[in-house]
């Protein structure tokens, strides 16, 4: 993994953690699930693109999207 892979991971991991922490506090579970579905689709599109070479990080994007969807599904709704 070269410097571009590490840089991409840092640029992707920090916003993902921040979104996960702050979005799960006051956002409904449906919005978090929709965000997870969007992230999953984005990662899937990047994964099947023959011109992308992210050294496997596109599969991590899909995994993060699935995690967001699962967290949104199990989140209790605010009343």
Residue pairs with C-beta under 8 A, 6 or more apart in sequence:
1 55
2 55
5 54
5 55
5 57
8 54
8 57
9 57
9 60
12 57
12 60
12 61
16 64
19 35
20 67
20 68
20 71
23 31
23 32
23 35
24 32
24 71
24 75
26 78
28 75
28 77
28 78
29 72
29 73
29 74
29 75
29 76
29 77
30 72
31 72
32 68
32 69
32 71
32 72
32 75
33 68
33 69
33 72
33 73
34 72
35 68
35 72
36 65
36 66
36 67
36 68
36 69
36 70
36 71
36 72
37 65
37 69
38 65
39 61
39 62
39 64
39 65
39 68
40 61
40 62
40 65
40 66
40 69
41 65
42 61
42 65
43 58
43 59
43 60
43 61
43 62
43 63
43 64
43 65
44 62
46 52
46 54
46 58
46 61
47 58
47 59
47 61
47 62
52 58
